[in-house]
Amino acid sequence: MRDQIKDLEYFNEFLQEEQARITRFSDKLASGGVKPERRLPVKTKIHDLKLGILTARYSRGDELSVLEGEYAELLKSWGEVWEPDNYNKNLKMISLGVLFEGDIVLAKEMKAMLKAANIDDWLLSFLLCSWTGIEMENKDVDLIFPKDFSLLQKVVLTHNKRESLQEYLSCWYRGDCGCYEAHKSSQKIYYGYWSFEAGAVAKILNIDDTGMEHVPYYPYDLVHYK
């Protein structure tokens, strides 16, 4: 178990229920039970559910090599259901791509899609350029959400990277984040609190994170997976 909030039974039940939802949606698609104009939204929902399952399996403590394969499949199908305005998902998928060292060809495609959609964000650009090995064209580009990620930008720009990383993680879980208190819900909507973007930045910068194995929200073993 990597998660310290819920137990193994919770995650097993969560995964079983989410997989059943995927099966129902997939069966409807296969049988023609979804109207043409609804096929893409349903495929998008399936992709979202699979990403949630991947996160829950990480929380449960599943082997990273298995999760890497699941992420690779999600990355392959992401382009079909990609939503330019879904910043949180885009950040999560890109961060996981850095951590798992995903297909660079697909990363370059995502970079082109962001550019075509006129989405110019410092954090997404930094992560994608690091993933693909392409230098940032405009290092002065702003953050779309400075309130949320200025501290993470500070990690990159300051000399005290470890301290800045710990500062970001200490502020990561807060009342205005979308997942706040999900673990208290009567419904099974909690799949774990993880700052994959912090892990991706730490990996890119090769920050000395000795002793941070149990820092809340920090995916330590994933940072050191490759």
C-alpha positions as CSV (number, residue, x, y, z in Angstrom):
1,M,0.0,0.0,0.0
2,R,1.3,3.5,-0.9
3,D,-1.8,5.3,0.3
4,Q,-2.1,5.9,4.0
5,I,-5.7,7.1,4.1
6,K,-7.8,4.1,2.8
7,D,-7.2,0.4,3.2
8,L,-6.8,-2.4,0.7
9,E,-10.4,-3.4,0.9
10,Y,-11.5,0.1,-0.1
11,F,-9.3,0.2,-3.1
12,N,-10.3,-3.3,-4.2
13,E,-13.9,-2.3,-4.1
14,F,-13.2,1.0,-5.8
15,L,-11.4,-0.8,-8.7
16,Q,-14.1,-3.4,-9.0
17,E,-16.8,-0.8,-9.3
18,E,-15.0,1.4,-11.7
19,Q,-14.1,-1.5,-13.9
20,A,-17.8,-2.5,-14.0
21,R,-18.6,1.0,-15.2
22,I,-16.1,0.8,-18.0
23,T,-17.5,-2.6,-19.0
24,R,-21.1,-1.1,-19.2
25,F,-20.0,1.8,-21.3
26,S,-17.8,-0.3,-23.5
27,D,-20.7,-2.8,-24.1
28,K,-23.0,0.0,-25.1
29,L,-20.5,1.3,-27.6
30,A,-19.9,-2.1,-29.1
31,S,-23.6,-2.9,-29.3
32,G,-24.5,0.4,-31.0
33,G,-26.4,1.6,-27.9
34,V,-24.9,5.0,-27.9
35,K,-26.0,7.8,-30.3
36,P,-23.4,9.0,-32.7
37,E,-23.1,12.4,-31.1
38,R,-22.6,10.7,-27.7
39,R,-19.9,8.3,-28.8
40,L,-17.0,10.7,-28.2
41,P,-18.2,11.8,-24.7
42,V,-18.6,8.2,-23.7
43,K,-15.1,7.3,-25.0
44,T,-13.8,10.3,-23.0
45,K,-15.5,9.1,-19.9
46,I,-14.0,5.6,-20.3
47,H,-10.5,7.2,-20.7
48,D,-11.1,9.3,-17.5
49,L,-12.2,6.2,-15.6
50,K,-9.1,4.3,-16.7
51,L,-6.9,7.1,-15.5
52,G,-8.6,7.1,-12.2
53,I,-8.1,3.3,-12.0
54,L,-4.4,3.8,-12.8
55,T,-4.1,6.3,-9.9
56,A,-6.0,4.0,-7.5
57,R,-3.8,1.1,-8.4
58,Y,-0.7,3.2,-7.7
59,S,-2.3,4.1,-4.3
60,R,-3.0,0.4,-3.7
61,G,0.7,-0.4,-4.2
62,D,0.6,-2.2,-7.6
63,E,3.8,-2.9,-9.5
64,L,5.1,0.1,-11.4
65,S,6.0,-2.1,-14.4
66,V,2.3,-3.1,-14.8
67,L,1.1,0.5,-14.3
68,E,3.6,1.6,-17.0
69,G,1.9,-0.6,-19.5
70,E,-1.5,0.7,-18.6
71,Y,-0.3,4.3,-18.9
72,A,1.2,3.5,-22.4
73,E,-2.3,2.3,-23.5
74,L,-3.9,5.4,-22.1
75,L,-1.3,7.6,-23.9
76,K,-2.0,5.9,-27.3
77,S,-5.8,6.6,-27.0
78,W,-5.5,10.1,-25.5
79,G,-5.4,12.0,-28.7
80,E,-8.9,10.8,-29.7
81,V,-10.5,12.1,-26.5
82,W,-8.2,15.0,-25.7
83,E,-9.9,18.1,-24.3
84,P,-7.8,21.3,-24.6
85,D,-9.5,22.9,-21.6
86,N,-9.1,20.0,-19.2
87,Y,-6.0,21.4,-17.6
88,N,-5.8,19.1,-14.6
89,K,-6.1,15.9,-16.7
90,N,-3.6,17.3,-19.3
91,L,-1.1,18.1,-16.5
92,K,-1.6,14.6,-14.9
93,M,-1.1,12.8,-18.2
94,I,2.0,14.8,-19.2
95,S,3.5,14.4,-15.7
96,L,3.0,10.6,-15.8
97,G,4.6,10.7,-19.2
98,V,7.7,12.2,-17.8
99,L,7.7,9.8,-14.9
100,F,7.1,6.7,-17.0
101,E,9.3,8.1,-19.9
102,G,6.4,7.5,-22.3
103,D,6.5,7.4,-26.1
104,I,8.3,10.6,-27.2
105,V,6.5,10.5,-30.6
106,L,3.1,10.8,-28.8
107,A,4.5,13.5,-26.5
108,K,5.5,15.5,-29.6
109,E,2.0,15.1,-31.0
110,M,0.6,16.5,-27.8
111,K,2.9,19.4,-27.9
112,A,1.7,20.2,-31.4
113,M,-1.9,19.8,-30.3
114,L,-1.4,22.3,-27.5
115,K,0.2,24.8,-29.9
116,A,-2.6,24.4,-32.4
117,A,-5.2,25.0,-29.6
118,N,-3.2,28.2,-28.6
119,I,-2.6,26.8,-25.1
120,D,0.5,28.5,-23.9
121,D,1.4,27.6,-20.3
122,W,4.8,27.6,-18.7
123,L,4.4,24.4,-16.7
124,L,2.9,22.2,-19.5
125,S,5.6,23.6,-21.8
126,F,8.4,22.9,-19.4
127,L,7.3,19.3,-18.8
128,L,6.7,18.5,-22.5
129,C,9.9,20.0,-23.6
130,S,11.8,18.0,-20.9
131,W,10.0,14.9,-21.9
132,T,10.7,15.3,-25.7
133,G,14.2,16.8,-25.3
134,I,13.2,19.9,-27.2
135,E,14.3,23.3,-25.8
136,M,11.5,25.7,-24.7
137,E,10.8,28.2,-27.4
138,N,9.6,30.8,-25.0
139,K,10.9,30.6,-21.5
140,D,9.0,33.8,-20.5
141,V,5.6,32.4,-21.1
142,D,3.2,32.8,-18.1
143,L,1.5,30.2,-16.0
144,I,-2.2,29.8,-16.8
145,F,-2.8,29.1,-13.1
146,P,-0.1,31.1,-11.2
147,K,-2.0,30.7,-7.9
148,D,-1.7,27.0,-8.1
149,F,1.7,26.5,-9.6
150,S,3.9,29.5,-9.0
151,L,5.6,27.6,-6.1
152,L,6.3,24.7,-8.5
153,Q,7.8,27.1,-11.0
154,K,10.0,28.4,-8.2
155,V,11.4,24.8,-7.8
156,V,12.7,25.1,-11.3
157,L,14.0,28.7,-11.1
158,T,15.5,28.8,-7.6
159,H,18.8,27.4,-6.3
160,N,17.1,25.9,-3.2
161,K,15.2,23.3,-5.2
162,R,14.7,20.7,-2.5
163,E,13.4,23.3,0.0
164,S,11.1,24.8,-2.7
165,L,9.8,21.3,-3.6
166,Q,8.9,20.6,0.0
167,E,7.2,24.0,0.2
168,Y,5.1,23.2,-2.8
169,L,4.1,19.8,-1.4
170,S,3.2,21.3,1.9
171,C,0.7,23.6,0.2
172,W,-0.5,21.1,-2.4
173,Y,-3.6,19.8,-0.6
174,R,-5.8,22.7,0.2
175,G,-9.5,23.6,0.3
176,D,-9.7,24.9,-3.3
177,C,-8.2,21.9,-5.0
178,G,-10.6,19.7,-6.9
179,C,-9.9,16.6,-4.9
180,Y,-10.2,18.2,-1.5
181,E,-11.7,15.8,1.1
182,A,-12.7,13.2,-1.5
183,H,-11.8,10.5,1.0
184,K,-14.7,11.7,3.2
185,S,-17.3,11.2,0.5
186,S,-20.0,8.5,1.1
187,Q,-19.4,7.5,-2.5
188,K,-16.2,5.8,-3.7
189,I,-14.7,8.8,-5.5
190,Y,-11.3,8.8,-3.8
191,Y,-8.4,7.3,-5.7
192,G,-5.5,8.9,-3.8
193,Y,-3.9,12.3,-3.4
194,W,-0.7,12.4,-5.5
195,S,1.2,15.4,-6.9
196,F,2.6,13.7,-10.0
197,E,3.6,17.1,-11.4
198,A,5.9,17.6,-8.4
199,G,7.4,14.2,-9.0
200,A,7.9,15.0,-12.7
201,V,9.7,18.2,-11.9
202,A,11.9,16.5,-9.2
203,K,12.8,13.8,-11.8
204,I,13.7,16.3,-14.5
205,L,15.9,18.4,-12.2
206,N,17.4,15.3,-10.4
207,I,16.6,16.8,-7.1
208,D,18.1,15.1,-4.1
209,D,15.0,13.9,-2.3
210,T,16.7,11.6,0.2
211,G,14.4,11.1,3.1
212,M,11.3,12.2,1.3
213,E,9.9,8.7,0.9
214,H,7.0,9.4,3.2
215,V,6.3,13.0,2.4
216,P,2.5,13.3,1.8
217,Y,1.4,13.5,-1.9
218,Y,4.9,12.9,-3.3
219,P,5.2,9.8,-5.6
220,Y,8.7,9.0,-4.4
221,D,9.1,5.5,-5.9
222,L,7.7,6.6,-9.3
223,V,10.3,9.5,-9.4
224,H,13.0,6.8,-9.1
225,Y,11.4,4.2,-11.3
226,K,13.6,5.0,-14.3
